[in-house]
Amino acid sequence: MRQFDRLYDSQGYEVMLFPMEYMNISQGEGGSYSHDLAMDFLGWNALGRVYNCPYYAPCTCKCVAHFGAGNSTWESVNPVHLPDGRITKVTFCFDHDDGTLFPIGTVIQQGAYIGASGTTGVATGDHMHFNTAIGDYAGYELISGTQFYQLKNSSHIYDTCYVNNTVIIDGDTYNWQIFQGGSPTPPVPEDDKKPRKFPWVLYAKKFRERTNV
């Protein structure tokens, strides 16, 4: 996604988007270091590597926790449309942000700046660690056989995020999907599409009452 991108399906649900304009995976799922379903992404643009690379809110979300240095954990405000076909609430986290984190309770609109890649915490270089989960925030759990944590109810990122407006430099062999159709602004609810008639009957009644006084 690009900054300020907003995308809705035909029912008015936000379409969950991958939070960077360029995708370059430096460590995929099941890595030998600290991953299960999370992935690491390098900051990138048309000229190459970018440090402290901005990323954006994949959906309208609220900050619900800070789990260690450089971590921000977010929960979607409403159910969102996912590539695996589900429409559901989601939770996600970013790690290693060197900047000032948003306070818990902050609400960010889809497409707005939400953080930047960095080296805070346990990191061998500047990158963005991304982990997604299904449902409301339920905390973290220890990844089996490691000393590291991931969100409870973690999900595959390619089942959680569409890649509209993301240039894939290195997406490994994962099944990334582009949402077909949609609208950049919320569709008008059906009730609001109906023509509004001036209440002539009510107006005429009030007019008669005034003229008969």
Secondary structure, 3 states (H helix, E strand, C coil): CCCCCCCECCCCCEECECCCCEEEEEECCCCCCCCCCCEEECCEECCEECCCCEEECCCCEEEEECCCCCCEEEEECCCEECCCCCEECEEEEEECCCCCCCCCCCEECCCCEEEECECCCCCCCCEEEEEEEECCCCCEEECCCCCCEEECCEECHHHHCECCCCEEEECCCCCCCCCCCCECCCCCCHHHHCCCCCCHHHHHHHHHHHHCC
